[in-house]
């Protein structure tokens, strides 16, 4: 979870946030901060029930449960937990997470600090192997270790590791062995010391020396909608609340927008220009408002196009290979039933538009699909009158064995096609090609039909 929290802090990824929101809420309830200054964190977990079978939609797994069976004070894990809480706190604004992390760090320091670092007494039962465990040496084989210890059949581990006897704690280990008890020692494991030191450093970096969060700037609204349909396009106004910080700019991904071209700034009001927004693809657009300090708020824009045929289905896609020259075109497609009734899949057709570049016979492949690869069909159709980016389309259909697509259900249909001699396509100018993304996103340049009626996308 520490890596997820670091990723969320860096990217503001909403899926990471959703996961962390639930996990941090739970961890707050199971970490024990005792009145005497001690603490305990979960050590072992008991799981019961089963997760739901994946059907394409998240269920929350209501039949899967977990409870803490034992507690401990592993300092390395506690340091990692503190790191997780600190990154989450900074990214989400959850100050309770920061306070809990600070409590763990302070209690570890107060209770377990020593001359070499932080450690806690631990009992281990495996030291008896030093004295009992015979090292296999074939009969008749002899020799010496680099320190002079004799190697021969029947030697024990300690017989050929006599330097261990020089360790200041060896006598404690040997005495415990002779008594038949397990020795209790303090261990300064490198990874644990690093996690604790890093957590203290992260606290300083994220929350400054005073330990209190900086004031966060804010934007209003934090979500908005933009319709690409001609005549419906409007600028979007966003009000900034600086809270003592300085506005730096707006980022789409890692790229800053250009003031005066893609947005304007007057006093504390930003106007996102419709000329910029009209160029965006249908779907979710996340814009990060960058300020000099604090958490950078994100505006989530829902970009739609009401001129597009819509109803019954949603089609999402990405191209698995995005090179200009390819021997196979590989669209990966996800279809969702957004209507109120099930769809018989034999009634559903999709079209992927492209240029063949050089006339050749072509092969269609579906290696895997939610509905079974053998139930997916592909037909190549030459367009009588070529259009920009398209002189052919691949029509994807389904056999009766594919069944029905229930209301709200999704299916995945990754396909590929190639020329019979494997000569190249130049795909970058193809109408249906998407050059960006490695995950499903709404794509209106693939068209979808139900019973012959256009229900998704824009034909070229």
Beta strands, then each sheet from edge to edge (+ up, - down):
strand 1: 32-33
strand 2: 39-49
strand 3: 64-72
strand 4: 121-123
strand 5: 142-144
strand 6: 150-152
strand 7: 184-186
strand 8: 218-220
strand 9: 223-227
strand 10: 236-241
strand 11: 247-252
strand 12: 255-256
strand 13: 263-266
strand 14: 269-272
strand 15: 283-291
strand 16: 298-304
strand 17: 309-310
strand 18: 313-319
strand 19: 325-326
strand 20: 328-329
strand 21: 331-337
strand 22: 343-344
strand 23: 348-354
strand 24: 362-369
strand 25: 376-387
strand 26: 390-398
strand 27: 404-405
strand 28: 410-419
strand 29: 425-426
strand 30: 441-442
strand 31: 446-450
strand 32: 453-457
sheet 1: 1+ 2- 3+
sheet 2: 4+ 7-
sheet 3: 5+ 6-
sheet 4: 8+ 10- 14+ 13-
sheet 5: 9+ 16+ 15- 11+ 12-
sheet 6: 17+ 32- 31+ 23- 26+ 25-
sheet 7: 20+ 28- 21+ 18- 30+
sheet 8: 19+ 29-
sheet 9: 20+ 28- 24+
sheet 10: 22+ 27-
end
